[in-house]
Amino acid sequence: MSVEWEMAVRLLLSCILGGIIGYEREAHRKTAGLRTHILVSIGSCLIMILSIKIYESVQGFTNADPARMAAQVVSGIGFLGAGSILKDGPTVKGLTTAASLWVVSGVGLAVGSGYYMGALLTTGLVFLTLSILSRLENKEYKSLAGLFITTTDRPGQIGEIGSLLGIHGVCIRDIKIEEKKDCLALIFRIYMPKGVNVNDVATGLLSIKGIISVKLDC
């Protein structure tokens, strides 16, 4: 196989492997999805290829380290991963996505250096970890549900809502806030525990001062 075709195969393989992990993140609507993971994997692969080729072209003329250029990917990916981490009060979100970006960069480097088996095995293990273990973590919950609340804009209102949901064991996936003329529209994505009465949750929310309406879409 010619050098050009070998480079093309490595770049294509890194695109596929990065896309497999990115697809799982995209399916869960994470901040870094399919395109981001593919770009990270391809970029890492290309940098690894360049490191090897540049070293081969100067070998014997210098004692340069061929891994030095590729090593910058490991530190540089930290800036990208930090962009996917969000802190909302005591809750930190995006750590898993940041970790998947870091792993994808490693997969790209492995493909670029020709370690195909390691890259394939890592991709398979990461995909299984993200897809299967997330289901095990939420096995005590029902499927994802939508909670739509209209409320007046009062200090600490979201905190009161979160506290009541916590009393019922409801797990908040994420929240979106839309400001209207005289009120707020709060859109939650939640996991409802099995055995919890939906009407009890709705009644409890309506008892909070300032709540105008509650709609639970299970």
ZIHU-V380673 format. One record per backbone hydrogen bond with DSSP energy under -1.0 kcal/mol. CO is the residue of the C=O (numbers start at 0). NH is the residue of the N-H. If there is no record, write none. Layout:
[[CO NH] [CO NH]]
//
This chain:
[[1 5] [2 6] [3 7] [4 8] [5 9] [6 10] [7 11] [8 12] [9 13] [10 14] [11 15] [12 16] [13 17] [14 18] [15 19] [16 20] [17 21] [18 22] [19 23] [20 24] [21 25] [22 26] [24 29] [25 28] [32 36] [33 37] [34 38] [35 39] [36 40] [37 41] [38 42] [39 43] [40 44] [41 45] [42 46] [43 47] [44 48] [45 49] [46 50] [47 51] [48 52] [49 53] [50 54] [51 55] [52 56] [53 57] [57 60] [64 67] [66 70] [69 72] [70 74] [71 75] [72 76] [75 78] [76 80] [77 81] [80 83] [81 84] [85 92] [87 90] [90 87] [92 85] [93 97] [94 98] [95 99] [96 100] [97 101] [98 102] [99 103] [100 104] [101 105] [102 106] [103 107] [104 108] [105 109] [106 110] [107 111] [108 112] [109 114] [110 113] [113 115] [114 118] [115 119] [116 120] [117 121] [118 122] [119 123] [120 124] [121 125] [122 126] [123 127] [124 128] [125 129] [126 130] [127 131] [131 135] [132 136] [133 137] [135 138] [137 140] [139 193] [144 189] [145 216] [146 187] [147 214] [148 185] [149 211] [149 212] [150 183] [151 153] [153 156] [155 159] [156 160] [157 161] [158 162] [159 163] [160 164] [161 165] [162 166] [163 167] [164 169] [165 168] [170 190] [173 188] [175 186] [177 184] [182 179] [183 150] [184 177] [185 148] [186 175] [187 146] [188 172] [188 173] [189 144] [190 170] [191 141] [192 195] [196 200] [197 201] [198 202] [199 203] [200 204] [201 205] [202 206] [204 207] [207 210] [209 151] [212 149] [214 147] [216 145]]
//
